[in-house]
Amino acid sequence: MKKIMIIFVLLCGGWSKGQIASQANLQTQSGYEFNIFKFPESFFNSDTNTLMEKDEIYRSSFFQQTSARVLFTKKMGRKGNISLRLQPRARFYFEDSALDYYTIYSRLRYQNTFRRNTKWEIIGRYNFRERDGENLDDSELRTPLGYGHLELSTSLAFRLYPQHRGKLSLRYANRDYKKGLEDNLHYNLYGAHLVFRNVFRRLAGYHSYGLELDVSRRIYERVFTDPTESIEERDWSYAQVDGFYRYPISKTWQLRSGFAWGNRKDKNEDKFSYTEIRPSLHLSYKGKRFSMNFTGSYTARNFKVLRANDSEGNDLGLLKFDYTRLQLKAEHQLSDQLVMTFNGYINNRDSNRTNVNKLFFRSYDYYYTAVGLRFDF
């Protein structure tokens, strides 16, 4: 993290003379988070030989969240610009301070418009999260909640004809998870993203439809502190195709519908391979002082090899998940600089694995809601 910050400082100091535009805001939110670690409703604790219910294993709490955001932008020549964004955030839980965590997000971006229809950009991102605990939603690998994530990408936006909008992106990412007492986990990712969109002007606004294609390869490596343990490796390839249509209901209301197909290929005999489909709906409203965004999606994920079982060990067929996700974000402009914010999120996973002797691959319910204020200056 220190090396990344030093690079950013040197780049900022090395910019040639000229005006640097800046934006900043401070935000605070108060809310409630339910089932923070996404536990199933019941779990058999073999150490105490008792069946624990959700009132014993769920961690839920009211919280206070504070964050800041600063953005510096400087023109580079006639058609280029470079920008630096920093965004620290901390969340404090009233019921248990051991759950507190913070993140620091940073982004350095260079953009250049070669001509009116062609834009090139390079982006470097670094996200650091200091947090204890284990992500049960990432149950295939027992991933810690804390990590450092570095991502480098380059993209080219272009037009093949007047109504066309296209963008091709290439990226590399490395995530180094928080070191545990017994092991250290990290992965490297290589990916490409292509957007092909057609846009048409209508009385109420712009219609658009198109396809997004995303392919990536993620290579995990878990190194154990015990030298007698073999290094654990996972080599997963991802592909996703998303078709969408954006419709302007009016000058203030926009509707986007989408349908995505995804596939993960595990090169280790398809052990963790799956396919999934995800229909989604996004509704947005933007008025003079009030704006709102609602997103809903349903995901049906079917594993190709992994099988589900019950507490007696009976085979229940191939493992499958059904995700239902709902999110609502809203803002109300109280003054030129003060904004009231609302954020609510629900995530339900329904799994056909009902074995209470295991934590992983189980059903869970999770949600949070928060209201707050943002000061822009």
C-alpha positions in Angstrom: 0.0 0.0 0.0 2.8 2.4 0.8 4.5 1.9 -2.5 1.3 2.6 -4.4 0.7 5.8 -2.4 4.4 6.9 -3.1 3.9 6.4 -6.8 0.7 8.5 -6.8 2.4 11.3 -4.9 5.4 11.3 -7.3 3.0 11.4 -10.3 1.1 14.3 -8.8 4.2 16.2 -8.1 5.6 15.5 -11.5 2.8 17.0 -13.4 3.7 20.1 -15.4 2.5 23.5 -14.5 -1.2 24.2 -15.1 -4.5 24.3 -13.4 -5.7 21.2 -11.4 -9.4 20.8 -10.9 -10.5 19.2 -7.7 -13.7 17.7 -6.2 -14.3 16.4 -2.7 -17.0 15.2 -0.4 -17.5 13.9 3.1 -20.2 11.3 3.9 -21.6 9.7 7.0 -24.2 6.9 7.2 -26.0 5.2 10.0 -27.6 1.8 9.5 -28.2 -1.8 10.4 -26.5 -4.9 9.0 -28.1 -8.3 9.4 -26.1 -11.6 9.4 -22.8 -9.8 8.8 -20.8 -13.0 7.9 -23.6 -14.6 5.9 -24.1 -17.7 8.1 -26.7 -20.4 7.4 -29.7 -20.6 9.8 -28.3 -23.5 11.8 -25.0 -25.3 12.3 -23.9 -28.3 14.4 -21.0 -27.4 16.5 -18.9 -30.7 17.0 -16.8 -29.1 19.7 -19.8 -28.6 22.0 -22.0 -31.3 20.5 -24.9 -28.9 20.1 -27.0 -27.6 17.3 -26.7 -23.8 17.1 -29.5 -21.7 15.7 -29.3 -18.4 14.0 -29.9 -16.4 17.2 -26.6 -17.9 18.4 -24.5 -17.7 15.3 -25.7 -14.6 13.5 -23.7 -11.4 13.9 -25.9 -8.3 13.4 -25.4 -4.8 14.5 -26.2 -1.1 14.0 -23.3 0.7 12.5 -21.8 4.1 11.7 -20.0 4.6 8.5 -17.8 7.5 7.5 -16.1 8.1 4.1 -14.3 10.8 2.1 -13.7 11.2 -1.6 -11.2 13.4 -3.4 -10.7 13.7 -7.1 -7.9 15.7 -8.8 -8.0 16.2 -12.6 -5.5 17.9 -14.9 -5.6 18.5 -18.6 -2.7 17.0 -20.6 -2.5 18.7 -23.9 -5.6 19.6 -26.0 -7.3 16.2 -25.7 -5.9 14.4 -22.7 -6.4 14.4 -19.0 -5.1 12.6 -16.0 -7.0 12.1 -12.7 -6.3 10.8 -9.2 -9.1 9.6 -7.0 -8.7 8.6 -3.3 -11.6 7.2 -1.2 -11.1 6.0 2.4 -14.0 4.5 4.3 -14.5 3.1 7.8 -17.4 1.2 9.4 -17.9 1.0 13.1 -20.3 -1.5 14.8 -22.0 -0.6 18.0 -22.6 -4.2 19.3 -19.0 -5.4 18.8 -16.0 -3.3 18.0 -14.1 -6.4 16.9 -16.2 -6.3 13.7 -15.0 -2.8 12.7 -13.1 -2.5 9.4 -11.9 0.1 6.9 -11.0 0.3 3.2 -8.9 2.6 1.1 -9.7 2.8 -2.6 -7.4 4.6 -5.1 -7.5 5.1 -8.8 -5.1 6.8 -11.3 -6.5 7.3 -14.8 -5.2 8.8 -18.0 -7.6 9.5 -20.9 -6.9 10.8 -24.5 -9.4 11.5 -27.2 -7.6 10.9 -30.6 -10.6 12.2 -32.5 -14.3 12.7 -31.7 -15.2 9.0 -31.9 -12.1 7.3 -30.4 -10.9 7.5 -26.8 -8.1 5.6 -25.1 -7.6 5.3 -21.4 -5.2 3.6 -18.9 -6.4 2.9 -15.3 -4.5 1.7 -12.3 -6.5 0.8 -9.2 -5.6 -0.3 -5.7 -8.1 -1.3 -3.0 -7.0 -2.2 0.5 -9.4 -3.7 3.0 -8.4 -4.3 6.6 -10.9 -6.7 8.0 -11.0 -9.9 10.1 -13.3 -12.8 9.3 -14.0 -15.3 6.5 -16.3 -14.8 3.5 -18.8 -17.6 3.6 -20.2 -16.5 0.2 -16.8 -17.2 -1.3 -17.0 -20.7 0.2 -15.2 -22.6 -2.5 -11.9 -21.3 -1.2 -12.4 -20.0 2.3 -11.3 -16.5 1.4 -10.5 -14.0 4.1 -12.4 -10.7 4.2 -9.2 -8.6 4.3 -7.1 -8.2 1.2 -5.0 -5.9 -1.1 -6.3 -5.7 -4.7 -4.2 -4.2 -7.5 -5.7 -3.8 -11.0 -4.3 -2.4 -14.3 -6.4 -2.0 -17.4 -6.4 -0.3 -20.7 -9.4 0.3 -23.0 -10.3 1.8 -26.3 -13.8 3.3 -27.0 -14.7 3.6 -30.7 -17.6 3.9 -33.2 -18.0 1.8 -36.3 -21.0 3.9 -37.5 -23.0 6.9 -36.1 -25.3 4.9 -33.8 -22.6 2.5 -32.6 -20.8 2.7 -29.3 -18.1 0.1 -28.7 -15.4 -0.4 -26.1 -12.6 -3.0 -25.7 -10.8 -3.4 -22.4 -7.9 -5.6 -21.3 -7.1 -6.0 -17.6 -4.7 -7.7 -15.1 -5.4 -8.0 -11.4 -3.7 -9.4 -8.4 -5.5 -9.9 -5.1 -3.4 -10.8 -2.0 -5.7 -11.9 0.8 -4.9 -11.2 4.5 -2.4 -13.7 5.7 -3.7 -16.4 8.0 -1.9 -18.4 10.7 -1.7 -21.5 8.5 -1.7 -20.2 4.9 -1.5 -17.3 2.5 -3.9 -17.1 -0.5 -3.6 -14.9 -3.6 -4.7 -14.9 -7.2 -3.8 -13.4 -10.6 -6.4 -12.5 -13.1 -6.2 -11.9 -16.9 -9.3 -10.7 -18.7 -10.9 -8.9 -21.6 -14.2 -7.0 -21.9 -16.1 -6.0 -25.0 -19.2 -3.8 -25.2 -21.2 -3.5 -28.5 -24.1 -1.0 -28.2 -26.4 0.8 -30.5 -27.9 4.1 -29.5 -30.9 5.9 -30.9 -32.3 9.4 -30.1 -36.1 9.5 -29.2 -38.4 12.2 -27.8 -38.0 10.9 -24.2 -34.2 10.3 -24.5 -31.8 7.7 -25.8 -32.7 4.1 -26.5 -29.9 1.6 -26.5 -29.4 -2.1 -26.8 -26.4 -4.3 -27.2 -24.2 -7.1 -25.9 -21.4 -7.3 -23.3 -18.8 -10.1 -23.4 -16.5 -10.7 -20.6 -13.8 -13.4 -20.4 -11.2 -13.9 -17.8 -8.8 -16.4 -16.2 -8.2 -16.5 -12.5 -5.3 -18.5 -11.0 -5.3 -19.1 -7.3 -2.4 -20.2 -5.2 -2.6 -21.1 -1.5 0.8 -21.5 0.2 0.8 -23.2 3.6 3.2 -22.2 6.4 3.8 -25.9 7.1 6.5 -26.9 4.6 5.1 -30.5 4.5 1.9 -29.2 3.0 1.6 -29.1 -0.8 0.7 -25.7 -2.5 -2.9 -25.6 -3.4 -3.7 -24.3 -6.8 -7.0 -23.5 -8.7 -7.2 -22.5 -12.3 -10.6 -21.1 -13.2 -11.8 -19.6 -16.5 -14.9 -17.3 -16.7 -17.1 -16.3 -19.6 -20.2 -14.1 -19.5 -22.5 -12.7 -22.2 -25.0 -10.0 -21.2 -27.7 -8.8 -23.6 -29.5 -5.6 -22.5 -32.0 -2.9 -23.6 -32.2 0.5 -22.1 -35.5 2.3 -22.6 -36.3 6.0 -21.6 -39.8 5.9 -20.1 -39.7 9.7 -19.8 -37.2 12.4 -19.5 -36.8 11.5 -15.8 -37.4 7.7 -15.8 -35.0 5.2 -17.3 -35.5 1.4 -17.5 -32.8 -1.2 -18.3 -33.5 -4.9 -18.7 -30.8 -7.5 -19.1 -30.2 -11.2 -19.4 -26.8 -12.8 -18.8 -25.4 -16.2 -19.3 -22.2 -17.2 -17.4 -19.9 -20.1 -17.2 -16.9 -21.0 -15.0 -14.6 -23.8 -16.1 -12.4 -25.5 -13.5 -9.4 -27.0 -15.2 -9.2 -29.6 -12.4 -11.7 -32.1 -13.8 -14.6 -29.5 -13.6 -14.6 -29.9 -9.8 -15.9 -26.3 -9.3 -17.3 -25.6 -12.7 -20.8 -24.2 -13.1 -23.1 -22.4 -15.5 -25.6 -19.7 -14.5 -28.3 -17.4 -15.9 -29.2 -14.0 -14.5 -32.1 -11.8 -15.6 -32.0 -8.3 -14.2 -33.9 -5.1 -14.1 -32.7 -1.6 -13.4 -35.0 1.4 -12.9 -33.7 4.9 -12.3 -35.3 8.3 -11.7 -33.5 11.7 -11.8 -35.4 14.9 -11.0 -34.2 18.3 -10.0 -33.5 17.4 -6.4 -34.3 13.8 -6.0 -32.7 10.8 -7.7 -33.2 7.0 -7.2 -31.8 3.8 -8.6 -33.4 0.4 -8.1 -31.7 -2.9 -9.2 -33.1 -6.4 -9.0 -31.7 -9.6 -10.2 -32.2 -13.3 -10.0 -29.3 -15.8 -10.5 -29.7 -19.6 -11.0 -26.3 -21.3 -10.7 -25.9 -25.0 -11.4 -22.6 -26.8 -10.6 -21.4 -29.5 -12.9 -19.7 -31.9 -10.5 -20.2 -30.8 -6.9 -23.2 -32.5 -5.3 -25.5 -31.5 -2.4 -26.4 -33.6 0.6 -28.5 -33.5 3.8 -27.5 -34.0 7.4 -27.8 -37.8 7.1 -25.4 -37.8 4.1 -28.2 -38.5 1.5 -27.3 -37.4 -2.0 -29.6 -34.5 -3.1 -28.3 -34.2 -6.6 -25.9 -31.6 -8.2 -25.3 -28.5 -6.1 -27.3 -25.5 -7.2 -27.8 -21.9 -5.9 -30.6 -19.4 -6.5 -29.6 -15.8 -5.7 -32.1 -13.0 -5.3 -30.6 -9.5 -5.0 -32.3 -6.2 -4.5 -30.7 -2.8 -4.1 -32.2 0.7 -3.7 -30.1 3.9 -3.7 -31.6 7.3 -3.3 -30.4 10.9 -2.9 -32.2 14.2 -2.0 -30.5 17.5 -2.6 -31.1 19.6 0.6 -28.9 22.4 -0.6 -26.2 23.1 -3.2 -23.7 21.2 -1.0 -25.7 19.0 1.3 -27.3 15.7 0.2 -29.4 13.2 2.1 -28.6 9.6 1.1 -30.3 6.2 1.5 -28.9 2.8 0.6 -30.6 -0.6 1.1 -29.5 -4.0 -0.1 -30.9 -7.6 0.2 -29.1 -10.8 -0.8 -30.8 -14.2 -0.4 -29.1 -17.4 -1.4 -31.1 -20.6 -1.6 -29.0 -23.7 -1.7 -30.1 -27.4 -2.0 -27.4 -28.4 0.4 -29.1 -28.8 3.8 -26.3 -30.5 5.8 -26.1 -28.7 9.1 -22.7 -30.3 9.8 -21.2 -27.9 7.2 -21.0 -24.1 6.9 -20.1 -23.9 3.3 -22.5 -24.0 0.2 -25.5 -23.4 2.4 -28.5 -21.0 2.2 -28.3 -17.6 3.9 -30.2 -14.3 4.2 -28.3 -11.0 4.4 -29.3 -7.4 4.2 -28.3 -3.9 5.3 -29.9 -0.5 5.3 -28.5 3.0 5.9 -29.4 6.7 5.8 -26.9 9.6 5.9 -25.6 12.9 4.7 -23.1 13.9 2.1 -21.3 17.3 2.0 -19.9 18.2 -1.4 -17.3 20.9 -1.7 
